Amino acid sequence: MLVFIIPVKSPLISSNWSLCSRLFERCLRSVCNQTSVNFKVVVVCNEKPQTTFESPHVEYLTVDFPPPSSEKVSPLVGLETPKEADKAQKILVGIAHAKQLNPSHIMVVDADDCINQNIAKFVEENLSCDGWYIKKGYVYKEGKKYIYLNSKNFNDLCGTSIIVKYELAELLMNEGKYYEHNATILKNGTKLQVLPLIGGIYSVENQENYRMTPTAIKALSNNFYQRGLAYWLEKISKYRIFFLTNSIRQEFALYKLE
């Protein structure tokens, strides 16, 4: 059985808790939209988001450690170190709790992203595999009628990008301070396979993204001039643009936020 772990930021560091809650509810509906019933969802939070959605697959764990307060930014663009450490702590709590659910695999899902409805079924049919990383996924600018497909390195962008056997989960944690969502080879040498699905939708420009904060967006803007045109042309070549069709919306349970 696959266990999804969703770490949720504290309302004390959210710029808009109502919006954060609506993003979370959409994420949760997407996760629970699986074509297989063989999954569980563990939500780890300081405070339960405002939501009316309920499912027997979902349980909430409330933690009491203090939310991050520092605004210090690491050398990695968009990586707010205290926020990522807070996220890592919540993931570790989720991993520890998931043990009693007897999972075969775990997957961390960021609380503003959506995932493919066939992931749990795929894992159920491939229980012997050590794990996968999502190479191909969509990038969605909130409220737009189009969506971008990244078919080369989605796992470098998005925290919702790895599925591993339960006993390997802690190998994705960097000293408990950072979740290495872009890993393709684990610390023990285990190689992850490419997930043969368009695995997820990375929501950007929603004001509540862990990594794409206003500070990070400003840094990216400055880097445009520092890195040069050739670098950014190579980046752009990784994307294809599509109209946001009903079939994509249904596959990922993606809907426009009110």
N, C-alpha and C positions, 0 to 999 in steps of 0.2 A: 504493500500500500504506500502511496505517495502522501507525504505530509508537507503542506505549504506553510511557510512561516512568514508572517507579515509584521515587520516592525513599524510602529507608528510613532511619529515625533510627538513631543509634549505640546499641549496647547500654549505653554509659556514661551515657546520659541516659534510658534506659528504666527505668520503675519495676518492670517484670516482663518480662524478655526472652523467657521462655517464652511468655507470653501475646502479646507483640508478634509473635513468630514464628508463632503460630497464626492471628492476625489476618491477617498477611501471606500465609500459605499459602492461606487462604480467598480473599483478594483475588486472588492469582495464579490460582487455579483458576477464579475468576469471569471474569477477563480472558481466560483461555485457553479458555473455554467458548463462544467465538464461533461463529456459524453459517457464517462464511466462514473459510477458511484463509489469507487474504491479509492477514496481520498479523505483527508481531514485537513482542517485549516486551524492554525494556532496564531492568534493575533496577540502581539505583545505591546503593551502601551502603558503610559503613565495615567491616562484617562481614556475611557472608552469614547470613540468618536460619536458624534450625533448621527444616529442612523436608526431606521425602522426595519431594516432588512434583517431577517433571521433565517438560520439554516441549522439543521441538526449536525451538519458537518463542521460547524464553526464553534470554537471556544476562545474565550478571552483570558489573558493573563495580565494582571495589573502589577506593575513594578513600582517600587518606592524610591529608587535611587534618583538623585537630583538631575534635572535636565541640564544640558550644556549651557554655559553662559558666555564663554569666550567667543570672540569673533575672529580669532587668529586663523589665517588661511595658510595652508601648506603650499609647498612649491608646485604641487600638482594642481593645475587649473581646475577650479570648481570643487576641490576637495576640502571641505570645511572640517578640519581635524577633530575638534570637539564633537561636532554633530555626527561624524562617522564613527567615533568611539562610542557615542551613545547608541547608535544603530547597532554596532557590533555587540555591545552588551546585551541588547534586546534579542539579537539573533542567538547568542549563546544560551540565554534563558529559554528561548523557544526550542533549541536543539535538545537541551536537557529534559524539558517537559515532553518532547515528542517521543522519547524512549519508551514511555509507558503506553504509547499507542502502537508499538511494534511496527514501525515503518520499514519498508524496504529502502526507500529513497526520501530525500528532502529537497525542497526547492524554496529559496528565499525570493519573495516577491515584494518589490517596493510598493508602498501604499497608494501610489498614484498611477500605476501602470496597469495594463490589461494583458491577458495571456490567451494563447490558443486553447480552444475548448477540447482539443484532442490529446493534450499532454498526459493527463492521468491514464488514459487508455493506452497510449504508447508505452508508458512506463510499465503498466500492468502486463503488457505483452513482451517486455524485454527485461525481466527482473534480474537476469544474470549480469547485465551490463553495469560497470562501475559508475558510469555517469556520462553526461553530455553537456556541451556548451552551445548556446544559441548563437550561431554565426549569422543567421538571417532573421531580421525583424523590421518592424515599421517604426518610424519616428513621426509623431503626431503633434502638430501645433494646435493647441486647444482652440476649438471653435471653427477651424478651417474645414473646407469641403474637399480637401485633398490630403494625401498622406504620402510620406516618403518611405521607400523600401531600401534598407541597407542590407546588401547580400554578402558583405565581405567581413565586417568586424563589429557586428551589433554588440557582442559581448564586451568590447572595449568601452562602449558608450553607456550601457544600461546595467543597473544593478540586478535586474530581473533576467538572469542569463545563464544560470547553472543549475543542474540537477545532479546530485550525487547519492551514492549509497549512504545510508545513515551513518555507518561506522567510519566513513571518510569525511563527514561534514566538518569536523573541527580543523581539518587540514586546510580549509579555506580561510581560516582566521589568522591574521597577521598579529601575533602576540596579544590577541584579544582586543586589539585597538582598531582594526580595519578588516572589513570583509572583502576578500580578493575575488570580486565578481568576474574579473577578466582572465582568470586562470584557465589554462588549457591542459597543463600538467600539474598534478598535485605535488606536495612536498616529498611524498614517498616515492615519486616517480610514476604514479598512475597517470596514464594518458586518458583524457576525456574525449569522447567521440563527438562529432558534429550532430546536433539534433536535426533530423531530416524533416523539419517543419519550419514554417515561419512562426517563430516561437512566441513573440511578444510584441507589445506596442509600448514604446517609450514616450511618455507624455512630457512635453517641454513647454516652456513659457506659460506655466500654470500658476506661478508665484509661490508654489509650495514644494517644488522639487528640492530634494536633499542637496544635490550637487549644483544644479543650475540656478544658484542664488543671484541676486542683483550684482553682488561682488564678482561672481564668476563670469556673468555675462559681460560686464565691463572689461574684465581681464581678457576675454576672448576677442572683444572688439579691438583692444589695444594690440593683441597678438596678430591680428590680421595684417597689420603693416609691418610688424617685426619679422614674421615668417616668410613673407613674400608671396607673389602671385602663383608660382609653380606649386608650392605646398598646398594652397587652397584649391587649385584646380584638381590636384590629385584627390583631395578630400571629397570634392563635389562629384567626382567620377564614381564614387562608391554608391551613389544614390540614384534611384529612379522615382519619378513622381507618378502617382495614380490618383484618380478620382476616388473619393471615399464611398465605396459602393455598399449596398445593403448586405451583400454577402460577407464583406470584410467586417462590417458592424456586427453581424450575427455570429461570426466565427470567434470574435473576441469580446462580444457583449459590450461593445463600445457605443456610447451614446453621448450626445451633446449635453453638457451641464447647463442647468437653468441658471 
